[in-house]
Amino acid sequence: MIRKILSTLFCLIFIGGITTVVVLSYDEDDQTKITTINIKIADEENSLFINEARIRYHLDENGPLIGQYVKDLNISELHDYISEIPFVRKANVYVSLRGAINIELTQKQPQARVHPPNGKDYYIDEFGETMPLDNVHSERVPVIHARKLDEAKLGVEFLNEVEGDRFWTSLIDQIIIEPSGDITILPRLGAPVFIGLNQDVEEQKKNLITFYREQVKSGNLKKYRKIDLSYQDQVIATRYAHLN
């Protein structure tokens, strides 16, 4: 009988001890303050539009975090705020048990800069979305002259089609997109190259290389004001009027 009473008392004390630990744990969580902010940027070397200092500046503008109680922090709102920074592609935000806010970021990657006839320039990123220009960093990407975003995306499609091709990459500096969808390349050197619409760029490359080689040999390359590749198996080059 005594053994049974002792056993019951031991169980009650043990359960009471666990309850006390849990309560103390909750109390401790309620008193935990944010002590530090850790920021990690994926592919940091190629993500020059965002860095730790700039993210901390945005955080400071939103209000102080260090010293705030963890229980008072709205993680969802903080995540949404960081995600709205124009150059952020993806954000992951979480708080450690010791009160550290961890922020993991991926930057949007500009594929081209769009120059509309009216309005401000902007970038198009890897998902076809717009990015504003930055006052600090400028990305070296092809310039697309287009009136509308849909037209500019045709230029991005062309750039994606020739991506990795050394000839096209070294040739293209700017692209003009007509409302019809016709494409004209403004090379780094030489006359504009009219590509047209829905053409075989591999075949056009072969024809253009052949044309360049012939003109370089004859020394006539600088005499042309326009090169047209829109006709199959042909290169139609127009000379400057005063050289005809």
C-alpha positions in Angstrom: 0.0 0.0 0.0 2.8 2.4 0.9 4.6 1.5 -2.3 1.5 2.3 -4.3 1.2 5.7 -2.6 4.9 6.5 -3.2 4.5 5.5 -6.8 1.5 7.8 -7.3 3.3 10.7 -5.6 6.4 10.2 -7.8 4.2 10.3 -11.0 2.5 13.5 -9.8 5.8 15.1 -9.1 7.3 14.0 -12.4 4.3 15.4 -14.4 4.4 18.6 -12.4 8.1 18.9 -13.2 7.4 18.5 -17.0 4.6 21.1 -16.8 6.9 23.5 -15.1 9.6 23.0 -17.7 7.1 23.6 -20.6 5.7 26.7 -18.9 9.2 28.1 -18.4 10.0 27.3 -22.0 7.0 29.2 -23.2 7.9 32.1 -20.9 11.5 32.1 -22.3 10.2 32.2 -25.9 8.0 35.1 -25.0 11.0 37.0 -23.7 13.3 36.2 -26.6 14.5 39.2 -28.5 15.9 39.6 -32.0 19.6 39.8 -31.6 21.0 39.7 -35.1 20.1 39.6 -38.8 21.9 37.2 -41.1 21.6 37.9 -44.9 22.6 35.4 -47.5 22.5 36.1 -51.2 22.5 33.2 -53.7 25.2 33.5 -56.5 26.4 36.7 -54.9 29.1 37.4 -57.5 26.5 37.7 -60.2 23.9 39.5 -58.1 25.1 43.0 -58.1 21.7 44.7 -57.7 21.4 43.5 -54.2 23.9 43.2 -51.4 23.9 43.0 -47.6 24.2 46.7 -47.1 21.4 47.5 -49.4 19.1 45.0 -47.9 19.9 46.3 -44.4 19.0 49.8 -45.6 15.6 48.6 -46.8 15.1 46.8 -43.4 16.0 50.0 -41.5 13.5 52.0 -43.6 10.8 49.5 -42.5 11.6 50.0 -38.8 14.1 48.6 -36.2 14.2 44.9 -35.7 17.1 44.4 -33.3 15.7 44.3 -29.8 12.2 43.5 -30.8 10.5 40.5 -29.2 10.3 37.5 -31.5 6.7 37.0 -30.5 5.8 40.5 -31.8 7.5 39.9 -35.2 5.2 39.2 -38.2 7.3 37.0 -40.3 4.8 36.9 -43.2 4.7 40.8 -43.4 8.5 40.9 -43.3 8.8 38.3 -46.1 6.3 40.3 -48.2 8.2 43.5 -47.6 11.5 42.0 -48.7 9.9 40.3 -51.7 8.7 43.7 -52.9 12.3 45.0 -53.3 12.4 45.4 -57.1 15.5 43.3 -57.7 14.5 40.3 -55.4 13.4 37.2 -57.2 12.8 34.9 -54.2 13.0 35.4 -50.4 13.1 33.0 -47.5 12.8 34.5 -44.0 12.9 32.6 -40.7 13.9 33.1 -37.1 16.1 30.9 -35.1 15.5 29.8 -31.5 18.1 32.2 -30.3 16.5 35.3 -31.9 18.4 35.5 -35.2 16.5 36.6 -38.3 17.8 34.7 -41.3 17.1 36.1 -44.8 18.0 34.1 -47.9 17.6 36.0 -51.2 17.8 35.3 -55.0 18.2 38.2 -57.4 16.3 38.7 -60.6 18.7 38.5 -63.6 18.3 41.1 -66.4 18.4 39.7 -69.9 18.0 42.9 -71.9 17.5 46.6 -71.4 14.5 48.1 -73.2 14.6 51.6 -74.6 11.1 52.7 -75.6 10.7 55.8 -77.8 8.7 57.5 -75.1 9.2 56.7 -71.4 12.0 55.4 -69.2 14.3 52.5 -69.9 13.9 49.3 -68.0 15.2 45.7 -67.8 13.5 42.5 -68.7 14.5 39.6 -66.4 14.9 35.9 -67.1 11.1 35.4 -66.6 10.0 38.1 -69.0 9.1 40.5 -66.1 10.2 44.1 -65.9 13.0 45.4 -63.6 13.7 49.1 -63.0 17.1 50.5 -63.7 19.4 51.0 -60.8 21.3 54.2 -59.7 24.3 52.2 -58.5 24.8 49.3 -60.8 24.3 49.0 -64.6 24.2 45.6 -66.3 25.9 45.1 -69.6 23.1 43.5 -71.7 21.8 44.1 -75.2 19.5 47.1 -75.7 16.1 46.4 -77.3 14.3 49.3 -79.0 10.6 48.6 -78.7 7.4 50.6 -78.1 5.7 47.9 -75.9 6.7 45.2 -73.5 5.2 42.5 -75.8 7.4 43.7 -78.7 10.4 43.8 -76.4 9.8 40.2 -75.4 10.1 39.2 -79.1 13.7 40.6 -78.9 14.3 38.5 -75.7 13.1 35.4 -77.5 15.6 36.0 -80.3 18.4 36.5 -77.8 17.4 33.3 -76.1 17.4 31.5 -79.4 21.0 32.6 -80.2 22.2 32.3 -76.6 25.6 30.6 -76.4 26.4 31.3 -80.0 29.7 33.2 -80.1 29.1 34.8 -83.4 25.7 36.3 -82.6 26.8 37.2 -79.0 29.9 39.1 -80.3 27.8 40.8 -83.1 24.7 42.0 -81.2 24.8 45.3 -79.4 21.3 46.6 -79.9 18.1 45.2 -81.4 15.2 47.1 -83.1 11.8 45.5 -82.9 9.2 46.8 -85.4 5.4 46.6 -84.5 5.2 43.8 -87.2 7.7 41.8 -85.2 10.6 42.2 -87.7 14.0 42.3 -86.1 17.0 44.5 -87.1 20.3 44.0 -85.3 22.5 47.0 -84.7 26.0 45.4 -84.5 28.9 46.6 -82.5 30.6 47.4 -85.8 29.2 47.8 -89.3 25.8 48.3 -90.9 22.4 47.3 -89.4 21.4 43.7 -90.2 17.8 43.1 -91.0 16.7 39.6 -89.8 13.0 39.8 -90.5 10.4 37.6 -88.8 10.5 33.8 -88.1 13.7 33.2 -89.9 16.3 30.4 -89.7 19.0 32.2 -87.7 21.5 29.4 -88.2 21.2 29.7 -92.0 21.3 33.5 -91.7 24.5 33.2 -89.7 26.2 31.2 -92.4 25.1 33.7 -95.1 26.2 36.7 -93.1 29.6 35.2 -92.2 30.2 34.4 -95.9 29.3 38.0 -96.8 31.5 39.5 -94.1 34.5 37.4 -95.2 34.1 38.5 -98.8 33.7 42.2 -98.0 36.7 42.2 -95.5 38.9 40.7 -98.3 37.8 43.4 -100.7 37.8 46.2 -98.2 34.2 47.1 -98.9 32.5 46.3 -95.6 32.3 50.0 -94.5 30.5 51.0 -97.8 27.2 49.4 -96.8 24.4 51.1 -94.9 22.1 48.1 -94.5 22.3 44.3 -94.8 19.2 42.3 -95.4 19.1 38.5 -94.5 15.3 38.1 -94.8 15.5 36.4 -98.2 16.3 32.7 -98.3 19.9 31.9 -99.2 20.6 35.5 -100.1 22.3 38.6 -98.6 21.1 41.8 -100.0 23.4 44.7 -99.1 22.6 48.3 -99.8 25.5 50.7 -100.3 25.5 54.3 -99.2 24.1 56.5 -102.0 27.2 58.5 -102.6 29.2 55.3 -103.2 26.9 53.9 -105.9 
